């Protein structure tokens, strides 16, 4: 009996040893998998940290560029204001009075007007327009039209002058501005929009016959979005 029990114990010990060996192998495999997972997570975290660093550098660079653009636009605004008022950029002292004649003496020029590129002048005016500062936008686009009359964006600037007046509810000046698009820039791609917005302005002035005529001109001579919108407005007026 003792021999049989000893044999049974030996078998049990052998089975336990095999089980222990299997569990040890599984634990080693699990430990290796955990180490690999931790290594992968560390690589991922390091990648995220590097991405954050790059984004931070780009954000700083963007802030510097925005600050520079803001300063340039402010310079352009001052230039436009100086040209529209006849004063030197940055202000200046009022003209002195000649005691002998009582007439103002000519002021000494404060310096040449800073050169402004067409792109920057248009961007400054458009920035005011999109920001809802329509008075500044009108000044800016008028400056652009007068300073760069041969630019391929002069017709767009004139159209935006009309759009600014229209946005203010100043339909009479809007009509005048849109008519200048048609008369000063024949054949430009801004004419359909000018006729359509002219029709809307005439509606605002309660001049329905003129509004119909503007819409009919768009429908007859042009295609595209403005012609579709003009037909919709014309149909609405005819229903009334």
TAHUFEN-V571568 format. One record per backbone hydrogen bond with DSSP energy under -1.0 kcal/mol. NH is the residue of the N-H (numbers start at 1). CO is the residue of the C=O. If there is no record, write none. Layout:
nh	co
NH	CO
NH	CO
This chain:
nh	co
5	1
6	2
7	3
8	4
9	5
10	6
11	7
12	8
13	9
14	10
15	11
16	12
17	13
18	14
19	15
20	16
21	17
22	18
23	19
24	20
25	21
26	22
27	23
28	24
29	25
30	26
31	27
32	28
33	29
34	30
35	31
36	32
37	33
38	34
39	35
40	36
41	37
42	38
43	39
44	40
45	41
46	42
47	43
48	44
49	45
50	46
51	47
52	48
53	49
54	50
55	51
56	52
57	53
58	54
59	55
60	56
61	57
62	58
63	59
64	60
65	61
66	62
67	63
68	64
69	65
70	66
71	67
72	68
73	69
74	70
75	71
76	72
77	73
78	74
79	75
80	76
81	77
82	78
83	79
84	80
85	81
86	82
91	88
98	103
102	98
105	96
121	117
122	118
123	119
124	120
125	121
126	122
127	123
128	124
129	125
130	126
131	127
132	129
133	128
134	132
137	133
138	134
139	135
140	136
141	137
142	138
143	139
144	140
145	141
146	142
147	143
148	144
151	148
154	151
157	153
158	154
159	155
160	156
161	157
162	158
163	159
164	160
165	161
166	162
167	163
168	164
169	166
170	165
171	169
174	170
175	171
176	172
177	173
178	174
179	175
180	176
181	177
182	178
183	179
184	180
185	181
188	185
191	188
194	190
195	191
196	192
197	193
198	194
199	195
200	196
201	197
202	198
203	199
204	200
205	201
206	203
207	202
208	206
211	207
212	208
213	209
214	210
215	211
216	212
217	213
218	214
219	215
220	216
221	217
222	218
228	224
229	225
230	226
231	227
232	228
233	229
234	230
235	231
236	232
237	233
238	234
239	235
240	236
